[in-house]
């Protein structure tokens, strides 16, 4: 089971051509002309959740817009594209890459309804750096990447990097922080 959108990769089925299908979609607010971008392996479920105003959708910005403008087709233009993936091991990474590309294309984080830059647990401020005693500072592309490397949950990594005032996991001495993407090229150490 993946942490990203609670996708159970074992339940994904291949299409008639033997490929896995994921759906990349945009929701354009016809009043504000701003976008929300997403990716899902279950588009019908996402559409169903969208219609219920009491359902939490995908972050504060889009939820506030849904409450303010409603969820009807007279306000929101929905467009989707099917993305095909050959290897099940590439599904999550492809979803993350496609979502990030859409968010950047439509500038829907800074000037739209996405609450982060895309992918699993990726905060809006950049990559996650972790100071590891005896190793040095390591920069990861996302909370999920850091969590996998450190045998932690992505939620805990996100908490320490983005929410905790101390940015420190005292039990093992790790210090978490947010790093601007431009800094990551200067740090190359990886455990």
Residue frames as a rotation matrix with the C-alpha (Angstrom) as fourth column:
UNK 1
0.588 0.809 0.000 0.00
0.809 -0.588 0.000 0.00
0.000 0.000 -1.000 0.00
UNK 2
-0.428 -0.698 0.575 1.40
0.680 -0.667 -0.303 3.38
0.595 0.261 0.760 -0.96
UNK 3
-0.447 0.223 -0.866 1.03
0.683 -0.540 -0.491 6.38
-0.577 -0.811 0.089 1.31
UNK 4
-0.948 0.027 -0.316 0.18
-0.197 -0.832 0.518 8.51
-0.249 0.554 0.795 -1.73
UNK 5
-0.366 0.892 -0.266 -3.56
-0.907 -0.279 0.316 8.80
0.207 0.356 0.911 -1.89
UNK 6
-0.117 0.268 0.956 -3.92
-0.606 0.744 -0.283 5.37
-0.787 -0.612 0.075 -0.25
UNK 7
0.362 0.161 -0.918 -3.19
-0.901 0.313 -0.300 3.60
0.239 0.936 0.258 -3.55
UNK 8
0.287 -0.255 0.923 -2.93
-0.326 0.880 0.344 -0.15
-0.901 -0.400 0.169 -3.26
UNK 9
-0.256 -0.492 -0.832 -0.67
-0.929 -0.111 0.352 -1.01
-0.266 0.863 -0.429 -6.17
UNK 10
-0.914 -0.100 0.393 -1.60
-0.063 0.992 0.105 -4.69
-0.401 0.071 -0.913 -5.91
UNK 11
-0.081 0.976 0.200 -5.19
0.450 0.215 -0.867 -3.80
-0.889 0.020 -0.457 -6.83
UNK 12
-0.028 0.034 -0.999 -4.31
-0.711 -0.704 -0.004 -1.82
-0.703 0.710 0.044 -9.97
UNK 13
0.358 0.230 0.905 -5.34
0.384 0.847 -0.367 -3.68
-0.851 0.479 0.215 -13.09
UNK 14
-0.770 -0.632 -0.082 -3.79
0.112 -0.261 0.959 -3.56
-0.628 0.730 0.272 -16.52
UNK 15
0.122 0.784 -0.609 -5.81
-0.716 -0.355 -0.601 -2.36
-0.687 0.510 0.518 -19.50
UNK 16
0.898 0.342 0.278 -6.36
-0.069 0.733 -0.676 -4.43
-0.435 0.588 0.682 -22.67
UNK 17
0.713 -0.690 -0.120 -2.87
-0.266 -0.108 -0.958 -3.45
0.648 0.715 -0.261 -23.90
UNK 18
0.464 -0.521 -0.717 -1.21
0.752 0.659 0.008 -4.64
0.468 -0.543 0.697 -20.69
UNK 19
-0.573 -0.645 0.506 -0.53
0.312 -0.742 -0.594 -1.13
0.758 -0.182 0.626 -19.36
UNK 20
-0.275 0.443 -0.853 -1.53
0.926 -0.118 -0.359 0.61
-0.260 -0.889 -0.378 -16.14
UNK 21
-0.075 0.354 0.932 -3.70
0.566 -0.755 0.332 3.70
0.821 0.553 -0.143 -16.54
UNK 22
-0.402 0.041 -0.915 -3.53
0.794 -0.482 -0.370 6.79
-0.456 -0.875 0.162 -14.38
UNK 23
0.384 0.638 0.667 -5.56
0.844 -0.535 0.027 9.93
0.374 0.553 -0.744 -14.90
UNK 24
-0.755 -0.540 -0.372 -4.02
0.618 -0.776 -0.128 13.40
-0.219 -0.327 0.919 -14.85
UNK 25
0.160 0.909 0.386 -6.64
0.930 -0.270 0.249 16.12
0.331 0.319 -0.888 -14.53
UNK 26
-0.951 -0.300 0.070 -7.17
0.265 -0.911 -0.316 19.84
0.158 -0.282 0.946 -14.16
UNK 27
0.172 0.960 -0.222 -10.05
0.983 -0.183 -0.031 21.74
-0.070 -0.213 -0.975 -12.68
UNK 28
-0.818 -0.409 0.405 -10.22
0.478 -0.875 0.081 25.30
0.321 0.260 0.911 -13.98
UNK 29
-0.199 0.732 -0.651 -12.36
0.684 -0.372 -0.627 27.79
-0.701 -0.571 -0.427 -12.09
UNK 30
-0.168 0.210 0.963 -14.24
0.938 -0.265 0.221 29.68
0.302 0.941 -0.152 -14.82
UNK 31
0.891 0.454 -0.009 -14.74
0.425 -0.826 0.370 32.68
0.161 -0.334 -0.929 -12.52
UNK 32
0.695 -0.681 -0.231 -11.18
-0.204 -0.496 0.844 33.15
-0.689 -0.540 -0.484 -11.25
UNK 33
0.804 -0.366 -0.469 -9.46
-0.432 0.183 -0.883 31.35
0.409 0.913 -0.011 -14.16
UNK 34
-0.155 -0.847 0.509 -7.24
-0.988 0.148 -0.055 29.58
-0.029 -0.511 -0.859 -11.60
UNK 35
0.181 0.111 -0.977 -6.43
-0.499 0.867 0.006 25.85
0.848 0.486 0.213 -11.67
UNK 36
0.282 -0.232 0.931 -6.25
-0.762 0.535 0.364 22.84
-0.583 -0.812 -0.026 -9.44
UNK 37
0.115 -0.332 -0.936 -4.16
-0.807 0.519 -0.283 19.95
0.580 0.788 -0.208 -10.82
UNK 38
0.148 -0.048 0.988 -4.17
-0.797 0.586 0.148 16.33
-0.586 -0.809 0.049 -9.71
UNK 39
-0.416 -0.276 -0.866 -3.43
-0.705 0.700 0.116 12.74
0.574 0.659 -0.486 -10.62
UNK 40
0.002 0.475 0.880 -5.37
-0.856 0.456 -0.244 9.64
-0.517 -0.752 0.408 -9.61
UNK 41
-0.965 -0.216 -0.151 -5.66
-0.262 0.845 0.466 5.97
0.027 0.489 -0.872 -10.34
UNK 42
-0.520 0.853 -0.039 -9.40
0.831 0.495 -0.254 6.12
-0.198 -0.165 -0.966 -9.51
UNK 43
-0.964 0.056 0.261 -10.94
0.048 -0.925 0.376 9.05
0.263 0.375 0.889 -11.44
UNK 44
-0.113 0.994 -0.015 -14.55
0.190 0.036 0.981 8.08
0.975 0.108 -0.193 -10.76
UNK 45
0.204 0.108 -0.973 -13.90
0.962 0.163 0.220 8.09
0.182 -0.981 -0.070 -7.02
UNK 46
-0.757 -0.546 -0.360 -12.22
0.597 -0.801 -0.041 11.52
-0.266 -0.246 0.932 -7.22
UNK 47
-0.742 0.551 0.381 -15.19
-0.043 -0.607 0.794 12.91
0.669 0.573 0.474 -9.17
UNK 48
0.208 0.846 -0.492 -17.58
0.531 0.325 0.783 11.51
0.822 -0.424 -0.381 -6.57
UNK 49
-0.087 -0.334 -0.939 -15.60
0.979 -0.203 -0.019 13.04
-0.184 -0.920 0.345 -3.69
UNK 50
-0.926 -0.301 0.228 -15.48
0.357 -0.893 0.272 16.36
0.122 0.333 0.935 -5.58
UNK 51
-0.356 0.877 0.323 -19.27
0.170 -0.279 0.945 16.60
0.919 0.391 -0.050 -5.75
UNK 52
0.473 0.550 -0.688 -19.78
0.746 0.165 0.645 16.38
0.468 -0.819 -0.333 -1.98
UNK 53
0.297 -0.357 0.886 -19.08
-0.190 -0.931 -0.312 19.79
0.936 -0.075 -0.344 -0.44
UNK 54
0.804 0.005 0.595 -18.77
-0.595 0.019 0.804 18.17
-0.007 -1.000 0.018 2.98
UNK 55
0.813 -0.579 0.071 -15.97
0.582 0.812 -0.047 15.92
-0.030 0.080 0.996 1.67
UNK 56
0.404 -0.797 -0.450 -12.43
-0.317 -0.583 0.749 17.08
-0.858 -0.160 -0.487 2.22
UNK 57
0.995 0.049 -0.087 -10.86
-0.097 0.256 -0.962 17.13
-0.024 0.965 0.260 -1.20
UNK 58
0.490 -0.868 0.080 -7.16
0.805 0.415 -0.425 17.93
0.335 0.272 0.902 -1.43
UNK 59
-0.598 -0.776 -0.199 -6.08
0.788 -0.526 -0.320 20.82
0.144 -0.349 0.926 0.74
UNK 60
-0.248 0.482 -0.841 -7.31
0.598 -0.606 -0.524 24.05
-0.762 -0.633 -0.138 2.20
UNK 61
-0.750 -0.102 -0.653 -7.03
-0.304 -0.824 0.478 26.19
-0.587 0.558 0.587 -0.94
UNK 62
-0.855 0.450 -0.258 -9.20
-0.116 0.319 0.941 23.97
0.506 0.834 -0.220 -3.13
UNK 63
-0.450 0.718 -0.531 -11.65
0.880 0.459 -0.124 23.23
0.155 -0.523 -0.838 -0.32
UNK 64
-0.438 0.257 -0.862 -12.13
0.308 -0.858 -0.412 26.94
-0.845 -0.446 0.297 0.37
UNK 65
-0.840 0.097 -0.534 -12.72
-0.508 -0.485 0.712 27.54
-0.190 0.869 0.456 -3.35
UNK 66
-0.759 0.597 -0.259 -15.26
0.363 0.719 0.593 24.69
0.540 0.355 -0.763 -3.51
UNK 67
-0.308 0.648 -0.696 -17.18
0.893 -0.055 -0.447 26.17
-0.328 -0.759 -0.562 -0.59
UNK 68
-0.501 0.049 -0.864 -17.07
-0.011 -0.999 -0.050 29.69
-0.865 -0.016 0.501 -2.03
UNK 69
-0.607 0.148 -0.781 -17.96
-0.765 -0.375 0.524 28.88
-0.215 0.915 0.341 -5.66
UNK 70
0.558 0.763 0.326 -19.66
-0.631 0.645 -0.431 25.49
-0.539 0.034 0.842 -5.47
UNK 71
-0.385 -0.723 0.574 -18.68
-0.205 0.674 0.710 22.41
-0.900 0.156 -0.407 -7.45
UNK 72
0.550 0.780 0.299 -20.88
0.141 0.265 -0.954 22.65
-0.823 0.567 0.036 -10.53
UNK 73
-0.067 -0.526 0.848 -19.85
0.926 0.284 0.249 22.40
-0.372 0.802 0.468 -14.16
UNK 74
0.742 0.359 0.567 -20.95
0.554 -0.805 -0.215 26.02
0.379 0.473 -0.795 -14.63
UNK 75
0.884 -0.457 0.101 -18.03
-0.427 -0.699 0.573 27.06
-0.191 -0.550 -0.813 -12.38
UNK 76
0.022 -0.914 0.406 -15.40
-0.504 0.340 0.794 24.36
-0.863 -0.222 -0.453 -12.92
UNK 77
0.648 0.058 -0.759 -14.08
-0.733 0.318 -0.602 22.99
0.207 0.946 0.248 -16.22
UNK 78
0.377 -0.457 0.805 -12.75
-0.355 0.732 0.582 19.46
-0.856 -0.505 0.114 -15.81
UNK 79
0.621 -0.259 -0.740 -10.22
-0.705 0.228 -0.672 18.06
0.343 0.938 -0.041 -18.28
UNK 80
0.517 -0.444 0.732 -8.36
-0.374 0.653 0.659 14.79
-0.771 -0.614 0.171 -18.03
UNK 81
0.255 -0.536 -0.805 -5.61
-0.877 0.223 -0.426 12.92
0.407 0.815 -0.413 -19.81
UNK 82
0.983 0.023 0.183 -4.90
-0.092 0.921 0.379 9.20
-0.160 -0.390 0.907 -19.50
UNK 83
0.135 -0.988 -0.081 -1.24
-0.985 -0.124 -0.122 8.41
0.110 0.096 -0.989 -18.80
UNK 84
0.901 0.161 -0.402 -0.03
-0.198 0.979 -0.051 4.88
0.385 0.125 0.914 -19.49
UNK 85
0.117 -0.854 0.506 2.63
-0.984 -0.030 0.177 3.17
-0.137 -0.519 -0.844 -17.39
UNK 86
0.207 -0.089 -0.974 4.22
-0.541 0.819 -0.190 -0.14
0.815 0.567 0.121 -18.36
UNK 87
-0.453 -0.509 -0.732 5.78
0.332 0.666 -0.668 -1.18
0.828 -0.545 -0.133 -15.04
UNK 88
0.601 0.765 -0.233 3.81
0.471 -0.103 0.876 -1.18
0.646 -0.636 -0.423 -11.81
UNK 89
0.148 -0.645 -0.750 6.97
0.961 -0.087 0.264 -0.12
-0.236 -0.759 0.607 -9.96
UNK 90
-0.831 -0.469 0.297 6.90
0.544 -0.797 0.263 3.15
0.114 0.380 0.918 -11.95
UNK 91
0.053 0.962 0.269 3.26
0.796 -0.203 0.571 4.09
0.604 0.184 -0.776 -11.23
UNK 92
0.597 0.207 -0.775 3.85
0.739 -0.519 0.430 6.22
-0.313 -0.829 -0.463 -8.11
UNK 93
-0.383 -0.823 -0.419 6.89
0.487 -0.566 0.665 8.04
-0.785 0.051 0.618 -9.54
UNK 94
-0.724 0.187 0.664 5.01
0.623 -0.236 0.746 8.72
0.296 0.954 0.055 -12.78
UNK 95
0.389 0.919 -0.072 2.03
0.836 -0.318 0.447 10.08
0.388 -0.234 -0.891 -10.87
UNK 96
0.366 -0.326 -0.872 4.31
0.623 -0.610 0.489 12.37
-0.691 -0.722 -0.020 -8.88
UNK 97
-0.697 -0.715 0.048 6.16
0.482 -0.418 0.770 13.59
-0.531 0.560 0.636 -11.99
UNK 98
-0.456 0.608 0.650 2.96
0.718 -0.181 0.672 14.24
0.526 0.773 -0.354 -13.96
UNK 99
0.568 0.708 -0.420 1.29
0.816 -0.421 0.396 16.06
0.103 -0.568 -0.817 -11.06
UNK 100
0.046 -0.647 -0.761 4.35
0.525 -0.633 0.569 18.25
-0.850 -0.427 0.310 -10.48
UNK 101
-0.823 -0.370 0.430 4.56
0.543 -0.291 0.788 19.06
-0.167 0.882 0.441 -14.21
UNK 102
-0.027 0.901 0.433 0.88
0.803 -0.239 0.546 20.08
0.595 0.362 -0.717 -14.32
UNK 103
0.607 0.241 -0.758 1.21
0.732 -0.540 0.415 22.26
-0.309 -0.807 -0.504 -11.21
UNK 104
-0.363 -0.812 -0.457 4.21
0.421 -0.580 0.697 24.02
-0.831 0.060 0.552 -12.72
UNK 105
-0.711 0.118 0.693 2.55
0.684 -0.115 0.721 24.38
0.165 0.986 0.001 -16.15
UNK 106
0.161 0.903 0.399 -0.57
0.611 -0.409 0.678 26.03
0.775 0.134 -0.617 -14.71
UNK 107
-0.694 -0.533 0.483 1.25
-0.050 -0.634 -0.772 27.75
0.718 -0.560 0.413 -11.83
UNK 108
0.238 0.969 -0.070 -1.45
-0.064 0.088 0.994 26.32
0.969 -0.232 0.083 -9.61
UNK 109
0.027 -0.261 -0.965 0.58
0.967 0.253 -0.042 26.37
0.255 -0.932 0.259 -6.40
UNK 110
-0.810 -0.421 -0.408 1.54
0.524 -0.832 -0.182 30.05
-0.263 -0.362 0.895 -6.36
UNK 111
-0.754 0.536 -0.380 -1.41
-0.611 -0.784 0.107 31.23
-0.241 0.313 0.919 -8.41
UNK 112
-0.258 0.688 -0.679 -4.11
-0.461 0.530 0.712 28.59
0.849 0.496 0.181 -8.04
UNK 113
0.511 0.709 0.486 -5.60
-0.782 0.149 0.605 25.98
0.357 -0.689 0.631 -5.76
UNK 114
0.465 -0.415 -0.782 -2.84
0.326 0.901 -0.285 23.42
0.823 -0.122 0.555 -5.17
UNK 115
0.972 -0.026 0.233 -1.49
-0.225 -0.376 0.899 23.44
0.065 -0.926 -0.371 -1.62
UNK 116
0.286 -0.942 0.177 1.97
-0.102 0.154 0.983 22.12
-0.953 -0.299 -0.052 -2.54
UNK 117
-0.117 -0.458 -0.881 4.21
-0.902 -0.322 0.287 21.55
-0.416 0.828 -0.376 -5.53
UNK 118
0.512 0.447 -0.734 2.99
-0.754 0.643 -0.135 18.00
0.412 0.622 0.666 -6.10
UNK 119
-0.232 -0.588 -0.775 3.93
-0.184 0.809 -0.558 14.49
0.955 0.013 -0.296 -5.18
UNK 120
0.437 0.463 -0.771 3.77
0.540 0.550 0.637 12.72
0.719 -0.695 -0.010 -1.84
UNK 121
0.661 -0.109 -0.742 4.22
0.716 -0.204 0.668 14.97
-0.224 -0.973 -0.057 1.15
UNK 122
-0.356 -0.798 0.487 6.22
0.871 -0.472 -0.135 17.49
0.337 0.376 0.863 -0.80
UNK 123
0.113 0.367 -0.923 5.96
0.730 -0.661 -0.173 20.70
-0.674 -0.655 -0.343 1.11
UNK 124
0.851 0.366 0.376 5.50
0.525 -0.589 -0.614 23.98
-0.003 0.720 -0.694 -0.61
UNK 125
0.823 -0.531 -0.204 8.85
-0.420 -0.809 0.412 25.38
-0.383 -0.253 -0.888 0.46
UNK 126
0.163 -0.809 -0.565 11.24
-0.938 0.051 -0.343 22.89
0.306 0.585 -0.751 -1.12
UNK 127
0.143 -0.247 -0.958 13.12
-0.061 0.964 -0.258 19.70
0.988 0.096 0.123 -0.44
UNK 128
0.966 0.170 0.195 13.77
-0.213 0.095 0.972 18.16
0.147 -0.981 0.128 2.97
UNK 129
-0.022 -0.994 -0.107 17.24
-0.424 0.106 -0.900 18.22
0.906 0.026 -0.424 4.49
UNK 130
0.964 0.237 -0.118 18.20
-0.015 0.492 0.870 15.93
0.265 -0.837 0.478 7.34
UNK 131
0.030 -0.952 0.305 21.29
-0.849 -0.186 -0.495 16.40
0.528 -0.244 -0.813 9.47
UNK 132
0.875 0.225 -0.429 22.31
-0.065 0.932 0.356 12.89
0.480 -0.283 0.830 10.47
UNK 133
0.618 -0.674 0.405 24.86
-0.675 -0.190 0.713 12.43
-0.404 -0.714 -0.572 13.28
UNK 134
-0.007 -0.766 0.643 28.05
-0.081 0.641 0.763 10.89
-0.997 -0.047 -0.067 11.93
UNK 135
0.076 0.094 0.993 26.94
0.905 0.411 -0.108 11.25
-0.418 0.907 -0.053 8.30
UNK 136
-0.936 -0.311 -0.165 26.31
0.231 -0.896 0.379 14.93
-0.266 0.317 0.910 7.62
UNK 137
-0.217 0.881 -0.421 23.45
-0.436 -0.474 -0.765 16.68
-0.873 0.018 0.487 5.87
UNK 138
-0.835 0.085 0.543 21.44
0.470 0.623 0.625 14.79
-0.286 0.777 -0.560 3.28
UNK 139
-0.530 0.683 -0.503 18.85
-0.678 -0.697 -0.233 16.40
-0.510 0.218 0.832 1.02
UNK 140
-0.665 0.431 0.610 15.84
0.523 0.852 -0.031 14.38
-0.533 0.299 -0.792 -0.12
UNK 141
-0.902 0.331 0.279 13.36
0.106 -0.456 0.883 15.27
0.420 0.826 0.376 -2.87
UNK 142
0.029 0.977 0.213 10.36
-0.392 -0.185 0.901 14.67
0.919 -0.110 0.378 -0.63
UNK 143
-0.011 0.089 0.996 9.20
-0.996 0.092 -0.019 13.65
-0.094 -0.992 0.088 2.81
UNK 144
0.907 0.403 0.119 8.46
-0.387 0.912 -0.139 10.19
-0.164 0.080 0.983 1.43
UNK 145
0.524 -0.795 -0.307 12.04
-0.024 0.346 -0.938 9.80
0.852 0.498 0.162 0.15
UNK 146
-0.340 -0.645 0.684 13.44
-0.716 -0.294 -0.633 10.87
0.609 -0.705 -0.362 3.52
UNK 147
0.322 0.560 0.763 11.02
-0.915 0.391 0.099 8.59
-0.243 -0.730 0.639 5.34
UNK 148
0.953 0.029 -0.301 12.01
-0.150 0.909 -0.388 5.57
0.263 0.415 0.871 3.25
UNK 149
0.147 -0.986 -0.079 15.72
-0.088 0.066 -0.994 6.21
0.985 0.153 -0.077 3.82
UNK 150
-0.593 -0.398 0.700 15.27
-0.638 -0.297 -0.710 6.74
0.490 -0.868 -0.078 7.57
UNK 151
-0.646 0.438 -0.625 12.66
0.461 0.877 0.137 4.01
0.608 -0.200 -0.768 8.18
UNK 152
-0.809 0.452 -0.376 10.09
0.096 -0.529 -0.843 6.55
-0.580 -0.718 0.385 9.35
UNK 153
0.091 0.883 0.460 6.60
0.904 0.121 -0.411 7.45
-0.418 0.453 -0.787 8.20
UNK 154
-0.436 -0.221 0.872 6.25
0.712 -0.677 0.184 10.33
0.550 0.702 0.453 5.71
UNK 155
0.578 0.753 0.315 3.84
0.351 -0.578 0.737 12.04
0.736 -0.316 -0.598 8.11
UNK 156
0.705 -0.408 -0.580 6.43
0.599 -0.095 0.795 12.13
-0.379 -0.908 0.177 10.88
UNK 157
-0.389 -0.878 0.280 9.08
0.896 -0.291 0.335 13.51
-0.212 0.381 0.900 8.52
UNK 158
-0.112 0.438 0.892 6.61
0.552 -0.719 0.423 16.14
0.826 0.539 -0.162 7.31
UNK 159
0.847 0.467 -0.253 5.81
0.443 -0.360 0.821 17.08
0.292 -0.808 -0.512 10.92
UNK 160
0.367 -0.776 -0.513 9.44
0.685 -0.148 0.713 17.59
-0.629 -0.613 0.477 11.86
UNK 161
-0.544 -0.633 0.550 10.36
0.836 -0.355 0.418 19.41
-0.069 0.687 0.723 8.63
UNK 162
-0.522 0.409 0.749 7.33
0.356 -0.693 0.627 21.68
0.775 0.594 0.216 8.29
UNK 163
0.460 0.876 0.145 5.37
0.151 -0.238 0.960 21.82
0.875 -0.420 -0.242 11.54
UNK 164
0.551 -0.271 -0.789 7.60
0.831 0.259 0.492 21.22
0.071 -0.927 0.368 14.54
UNK 165
0.963 -0.204 0.179 9.11
-0.215 -0.976 0.046 24.40
0.165 -0.083 -0.983 15.97
UNK 166
0.455 -0.837 0.304 12.22
-0.429 0.094 0.899 22.53
-0.781 -0.539 -0.316 17.03
UNK 167
0.629 -0.158 -0.761 12.70
-0.728 0.223 -0.648 20.67
0.272 0.962 0.025 13.72
UNK 168
-0.464 -0.885 0.022 14.37
-0.815 0.418 -0.401 17.93
0.346 -0.205 -0.916 15.74
UNK 169
0.679 0.508 -0.529 13.70
-0.252 0.839 0.482 14.27
0.689 -0.194 0.699 16.38
UNK 170
0.286 -0.607 0.742 15.39
-0.947 -0.297 0.121 13.94
0.147 -0.737 -0.659 19.75
UNK 171
0.818 0.097 0.566 15.32
-0.309 0.905 0.291 10.15
-0.484 -0.413 0.771 19.93
UNK 172
0.607 -0.604 0.516 17.96
0.741 0.665 -0.094 9.71
-0.286 0.440 0.851 17.26
UNK 173
-0.104 -0.713 -0.693 19.45
0.388 -0.671 0.632 13.18
-0.916 -0.204 0.346 16.89
UNK 174
-0.377 0.013 0.926 18.15
0.923 -0.079 0.376 13.81
0.078 0.997 0.018 13.36
UNK 175
-0.364 0.281 -0.888 17.49
0.129 -0.929 -0.347 17.46
-0.923 -0.241 0.302 12.55
UNK 176
-0.114 0.465 0.878 14.95
0.970 0.242 -0.003 18.11
-0.214 0.852 -0.479 9.78
UNK 177
-0.345 0.030 -0.938 14.61
0.010 -0.999 -0.036 21.28
-0.939 -0.022 0.344 7.76
UNK 178
0.730 0.567 0.380 13.15
0.467 -0.009 -0.884 22.66
-0.498 0.823 -0.271 4.54
UNK 179
-0.375 -0.917 -0.139 15.57
0.354 -0.280 0.893 23.50
-0.857 0.285 0.429 1.75
UNK 180
0.369 0.412 -0.833 15.01
-0.599 -0.580 -0.552 25.76
-0.711 0.703 0.033 -1.24
UNK 181
0.885 0.045 0.464 15.27
0.248 0.798 -0.550 23.64
-0.395 0.602 0.695 -4.41
UNK 182
0.786 -0.617 0.051 18.21
-0.265 -0.411 -0.872 25.71
0.559 0.672 -0.486 -5.71
UNK 183
0.261 -0.712 0.652 20.31
-0.957 -0.103 0.271 24.64
-0.126 -0.694 -0.708 -2.69
UNK 184
0.770 0.141 0.623 20.07
-0.255 0.962 0.098 20.94
-0.585 -0.234 0.776 -3.42
UNK 185
0.884 -0.463 -0.068 22.68
0.084 0.299 -0.951 21.02
0.460 0.834 0.303 -6.14
UNK 186
0.171 -0.877 0.450 25.35
-0.701 -0.429 -0.569 22.08
0.692 -0.218 -0.688 -3.66
UNK 187
-0.105 -0.150 0.983 24.78
-0.886 0.462 -0.024 19.14
-0.451 -0.874 -0.181 -1.30
UNK 188
0.066 0.098 -0.993 25.56
-0.820 0.572 0.002 15.75
0.568 0.814 0.118 -2.74
UNK 189
-0.861 -0.431 0.269 26.00
-0.504 0.659 -0.558 13.49
0.063 -0.616 -0.785 0.30
UNK 190
0.310 0.930 -0.197 23.58
-0.817 0.367 0.444 10.56
0.485 0.023 0.874 0.41
UNK 191
-0.106 -0.359 0.927 23.71
-0.815 0.566 0.126 7.64
-0.570 -0.742 -0.353 2.87
